[in-house]
Amino acid sequence: MDPFRVWRFWIDMARMGAEAQAVIGMRTLGMAGLWPVSPAETTRMVQEKADAWNEAVHAGTAAMLAAPVAAAEAAMKPYRKRTRANARRLSRRGTQRKA
């Protein structure tokens, strides 16, 4: 086993937490009219959680046969993918002027 695998997992978890906080902040500002967000953002934030949960359950269950760390990595991957994408997408919108 790679001795740094667990360490990288915890780094990814920390990154996901930071991205999630950034996304929450930008979405909250968007709902208050202080950050430019799509009108569909509220629906998107609800739907993506259900989609990520589905993917995480399937990936985690399949990976559990391999090893506990592999299962945790696989279960986190759908959430990490979305937090990374949301942080990038919403931060780019903040540099735009509100119409």
N, C-alpha and C positions, 0 to 999 in steps of 0.2 A: 504494500500500500504506500502511496505517495505520502510522505510525512507532512507535507504542506497542504494537503487536501482539506483537512478540517479548518485550518487557518484561512485558506482561500474562501471556504464556505462562510465563515463568520465575517470576513471582509465583505463578501457579497450581501450578506444579511444587513450589515451596517449601511452599505450603499443603498439597498432597497429601502431601508428605513428613512434615510435622508431624502431619497427621491420621493417617497410617499408623502413626507412632510411638505416638500416643495409643491407637489401636486395638490395636496389639500389646501395649502395657502393660496395657490393661483386660482383654484376653483372657487374658493371662498371669496376672494377678491372679484372674480368674474361674476359670481352671483350678486355681489354688491354693486356691480357696474363699474368697478375700478380696474379691471383687467380684461383685455379683449379675448373672449371665448366664443365658441360656436354656440348657437341656440340649442344644439343637440347635446351639449356637454353633460347636462343632468341625466338624460337617458343613457348616454354612453357610460357614465360612471357607475350606474346601477348594473347595466348589462355586462360590462366587462368583469365585474366581480363574480357573477354567476358563471361566465365562461372560464375564468381563471380557476375557480373552484372545481369545475368539472374536469378540466385538464389536470389540475394538481392531484385530484383523487385517482384518476386513471394512471398518471405517471408514477405517483407515489406507490400505488398498489403493485404495479409491475416491477418497480425498482426494489421493493422490499425484499424480493427474492435474492437480489444481488448482495446488498449490504445496507446497514442502517444509514450510513453517510450518503450513499448513492441514492437512497430513497428520499432523504431530506433534500438533497440537491435537485432531484427530479421534481419533487413536489413544489419547491420554491421557484423553479424556472418560469412557469407561466406568469406568476405574480411579478417576478423580477423583470421579465420582458415588458410587461405593461407599465410598471413604474418607470423604467428607463425611457420607454417611448413617450409616456405622458410628460415626464419632466422635460425632455427635449422639445416636444411639440409645443407645450404651453410656454416654456421659456422663450422660444422663438417668437411667439405671438406677442409677448410683452414688449418687444422692441418696436412693434408696429404702432402706428397712431390709431386711436379709436375714431371710427367714422361717425 
